[in-house]
Amino acid sequence: MRAKEQAQVRTASVTFRDWIQDFELLVKFRLSTFVVFSSLVAYGIAAGGDIRLIPFIILAVGGFLITFAANILNEILEADYDRMMERTANRPLAAKRWSSSSALVLAGVCSLVGIVLFALLNPLTSFLGTLSLVTYAFIYTPLKRYSPVAVLVGAIPGALPVMIGMIAHDGVITSAALFLFAIQFIWQFPHFWSIGFLSYDQYRNAGYKLLPEEDGQIDTRLGTQALVYTGLLFPVILIGFLMGLITVVGAVGLTLVSAFFMWKAWKFYKQFDKPSARALMFSSFIFLPLALMVLWWGMN
């Protein structure tokens, strides 16, 4: 595999540029940015026109640090399995350019500082940040090798960032925070299933059990499940509207974005192949930022 060959050629982060590149891989910087973005948008939704700069910065820095820590711990625990997959074989721990001990120290510092920063906002934000870190690193990560239930478990820390963003401003769990949590929680299932479908052979060879199987193949009911979960967005939108959480404009906008997402899930359900899975994956990347932007302008 080309990734493995590259990993074998460069066995240490010898220059500053190498170190930065490996750091980005270690903390999954793009994923971390996406996570923090959703949290900051949720803070903006809660704040309305009253965004306070210092809490906003604390939320951003703390969010990055806790997310970094969770991702580093994930890679420490999965380094041996990452070597078995082309898409992850060049990660710094899998390629042995970083040691597990140095990565663990970095994870410890990131988690400690991140949790303390969240505590400066309010105790509940700090608690939920810690819960997200522990659930992702120490429950979801090992469970991936045993059962597809891991996707359900992983959806909890995956949806907590928006709730954390709301609570960072409000200090309590509100109906609006639960509404945003529900949207992001549901979104993750078709999002992850499409990714899992595309990388199924690699996941299976590495011993992961993330997708339901039947006779050694992906269970075709996965397409039905993806379609059903995207469909669940519509009753959630209706409930949010009836509770007065979102305006008419917000409800219409979110419905249109969800309809686009469901259309891609429908195509995946009908075709159940890699092109339709790839289209669903890309639509999931589009859905969440658009949905959050719509809600920024369309929540009461």
C-alpha positions in Angstrom: 0.0 0.0 0.0 1.4 3.4 -0.9 0.4 4.9 2.5 2.3 2.1 4.3 5.3 2.6 2.1 5.3 6.3 2.9 5.0 5.6 6.6 8.0 3.3 6.4 10.2 5.8 4.6 9.6 8.7 7.1 9.8 7.1 10.5 10.2 10.4 12.5 8.9 13.9 12.5 12.3 15.5 11.8 11.4 19.0 10.7 8.9 21.5 12.0 6.8 21.1 8.9 6.8 17.3 9.5 5.8 17.9 13.1 2.9 20.2 12.1 1.6 17.7 9.5 1.8 14.8 12.0 0.1 16.9 14.7 -2.8 17.6 12.3 -3.1 13.9 11.7 -2.8 13.0 15.4 -5.6 15.4 16.5 -7.7 15.0 13.3 -7.6 18.7 12.8 -10.3 19.0 10.1 -12.7 16.8 12.1 -11.9 18.8 15.3 -12.6 22.1 13.4 -15.9 20.8 12.2 -16.8 19.8 15.8 -15.8 23.2 17.3 -17.6 25.0 14.4 -20.9 23.3 15.4 -20.4 24.2 19.0 -19.7 27.9 18.2 -22.7 28.2 15.9 -24.8 26.7 18.7 -23.4 29.4 21.1 -24.3 32.0 18.5 -27.8 30.7 18.3 -28.2 30.8 22.1 -26.7 34.3 22.3 -28.6 35.9 19.5 -27.1 39.3 19.2 -25.4 39.1 22.5 -22.2 37.2 21.7 -19.6 37.9 24.3 -16.1 37.7 23.0 -14.3 36.2 26.0 -16.7 33.3 26.6 -16.7 32.7 22.8 -12.9 32.4 22.7 -12.9 30.2 25.8 -15.5 27.9 24.2 -13.4 27.7 21.0 -10.1 27.0 22.7 -11.5 24.6 25.2 -13.5 22.8 22.5 -10.4 22.3 20.4 -8.4 21.0 23.3 -11.0 18.5 24.5 -11.6 17.3 20.9 -7.8 17.0 20.4 -7.5 14.9 23.5 -10.4 12.6 22.5 -8.9 12.1 19.0 -5.4 11.5 20.4 -6.6 8.9 22.8 -8.6 7.3 20.0 -5.4 6.9 17.9 -3.4 5.6 20.9 -6.0 2.8 21.4 -6.3 2.1 17.7 -2.7 2.4 16.5 -2.3 -1.3 15.8 -5.5 -1.5 13.9 -4.8 1.8 12.0 -1.7 0.0 10.5 -4.1 -2.5 8.8 -6.1 0.1 6.9 -4.7 2.2 4.0 -6.7 5.2 4.9 -5.2 5.4 8.4 -1.8 3.6 8.0 0.1 6.9 7.7 -1.1 8.3 11.0 1.9 9.2 13.2 1.2 6.6 15.9 0.4 3.9 13.4 3.5 4.7 11.4 5.6 4.9 14.6 6.7 8.5 14.0 5.3 9.4 17.4 5.5 7.3 20.5 2.3 6.5 22.5 3.8 7.9 25.7 4.4 11.4 24.1 0.9 11.3 22.6 -0.6 10.3 26.0 1.2 13.3 27.7 -0.2 15.6 25.0 -3.7 14.2 25.4 -3.5 14.6 29.2 -2.5 18.3 28.9 -5.1 19.0 26.3 -7.9 17.4 28.3 -6.9 19.0 31.6 -6.7 22.5 30.2 -9.8 22.1 28.1 -11.9 20.9 31.0 -10.6 23.8 33.2 -11.5 26.3 30.5 -15.0 24.9 30.2 -15.3 25.1 33.9 -14.7 28.9 33.6 -17.9 29.1 31.6 -20.0 27.0 33.9 -19.9 23.6 35.7 -22.4 21.9 33.3 -20.4 22.8 30.2 -17.3 21.3 31.9 -19.2 18.1 32.9 -20.6 17.6 29.4 -17.1 18.2 27.8 -15.7 15.6 30.1 -18.6 13.2 29.3 -18.0 13.6 25.6 -14.3 12.9 26.0 -14.7 9.8 28.1 -17.6 8.4 26.1 -15.7 8.8 22.8 -12.3 7.6 23.9 -13.1 4.9 26.4 -16.6 3.5 25.4 -17.1 4.2 21.7 -13.5 3.4 20.6 -13.2 -0.1 22.1 -16.8 -1.0 21.3 -16.2 -0.5 17.6 -14.4 -3.9 17.6 -17.4 -5.7 19.1 -20.7 -4.4 17.8 -22.5 -2.0 15.5 -24.0 -0.6 18.6 -20.9 1.5 18.7 -22.4 3.8 16.1 -25.3 4.6 18.5 -22.9 5.1 21.4 -20.6 7.3 19.3 -23.6 9.5 18.2 -23.9 10.8 21.8 -20.5 12.5 22.1 -20.9 13.4 18.4 -24.0 15.4 19.1 -22.9 16.9 22.5 -20.9 19.8 20.9 -24.1 21.7 19.9 -25.6 21.2 23.4 -22.3 22.3 24.9 -22.4 25.4 22.8 -25.9 26.3 23.9 -25.1 25.6 27.6 -21.9 27.6 27.5 -24.2 30.6 27.1 -27.3 29.6 28.9 -25.8 27.6 31.8 -28.7 25.1 31.8 -30.1 22.5 29.5 -32.9 24.2 27.5 -35.5 22.8 25.0 -33.5 24.6 22.3 -30.3 22.7 23.3 -32.2 19.4 23.2 -33.6 20.3 19.8 -30.1 20.9 18.3 -28.8 17.8 20.0 -31.6 15.7 18.3 -30.8 17.1 14.9 -27.1 16.4 15.1 -27.7 13.0 16.8 -29.9 11.8 14.0 -27.6 13.2 11.3 -24.7 11.1 12.4 -26.3 7.7 11.5 -26.6 8.1 7.7 -23.4 10.2 7.8 -21.4 7.4 9.4 -23.1 4.5 7.6 -22.2 6.0 4.2 -18.5 6.3 5.3 -18.6 2.8 6.8 -20.1 1.5 3.5 -17.3 3.0 1.5 -14.5 1.7 3.8 -16.2 -1.6 4.7 -13.5 -3.9 3.5 -10.8 -2.0 5.3 -12.8 -1.8 8.5 -13.6 -5.5 8.3 -9.9 -6.5 7.6 -8.9 -4.5 10.7 -11.5 -6.3 12.8 -14.0 -3.5 13.3 -17.7 -4.4 13.5 -19.3 -1.1 12.7 -21.9 -2.2 10.2 -24.7 -4.8 10.5 -23.7 -7.9 8.5 -25.5 -10.9 7.0 -23.7 -13.9 5.5 -20.4 -12.0 5.7 -21.7 -9.0 3.7 -23.2 -5.7 4.6 -26.8 -6.2 5.6 -28.9 -4.6 2.8 -31.3 -3.3 5.5 -28.6 -0.6 6.1 -30.1 1.4 3.2 -33.5 1.2 4.8 -32.1 2.4 8.1 -30.3 5.3 6.5 -33.6 6.3 4.8 -35.5 6.0 8.1 -33.1 8.1 10.1 -33.1 10.9 7.6 -36.9 10.8 7.7 -36.8 11.2 11.5 -35.5 14.8 10.9 -39.0 15.9 9.8 -41.0 15.1 13.0 -38.2 16.7 15.0 -38.5 19.8 12.9 -42.3 19.7 13.4 -41.9 19.4 17.2 -39.5 22.3 17.2 -41.9 24.4 15.3 -44.9 23.5 17.5 -42.9 24.2 20.6 -42.0 27.7 19.3 -38.3 26.9 19.1 -38.0 27.8 15.4 -39.8 30.3 13.2 -41.7 29.5 10.0 -38.7 30.5 7.9 -36.5 28.3 10.0 -38.8 25.4 9.7 -39.2 25.7 6.0 -35.4 26.2 5.5 -34.6 23.2 7.6 -37.2 21.1 5.9 -35.7 21.9 2.5 -32.2 21.0 3.6 -33.5 17.8 5.2 -35.4 16.9 2.0 -32.2 17.1 0.0 -30.4 14.9 2.6 -33.3 12.4 2.5 -33.3 12.3 -1.3 -29.6 11.2 -1.2 -30.6 8.6 1.4 -33.4 7.4 -0.9 -30.9 6.9 -3.7 -28.6 4.9 -1.4 -31.6 2.8 -0.4 -32.5 2.1 -4.0 -29.1 1.6 -5.4 -27.0 0.4 -2.4 -23.7 0.9 -4.1 -20.5 3.0 -3.6 -21.6 5.9 -5.9 -24.8 6.4 -4.0 -23.0 5.9 -0.6 -20.5 8.6 -1.7 -23.3 10.9 -2.7 -24.9 10.4 0.7 -21.6 11.0 2.5 -21.1 14.3 0.7 -24.7 15.4 1.3 -24.1 14.8 5.0 -21.1 17.1 4.9 -23.4 19.8 3.3 -26.4 19.1 5.5 -25.1 19.9 9.0 -23.4 23.3 8.3 -26.4 24.4 6.2 -28.9 23.3 8.9 -26.9 25.1 11.6 -26.8 28.3 9.5 -30.5 28.1 8.9 -31.1 27.6 12.6 -28.9 30.6 13.5 -31.4 32.8 11.6 -34.5 30.7 12.2 -34.6 29.9 15.9 -36.7 32.0 18.4 
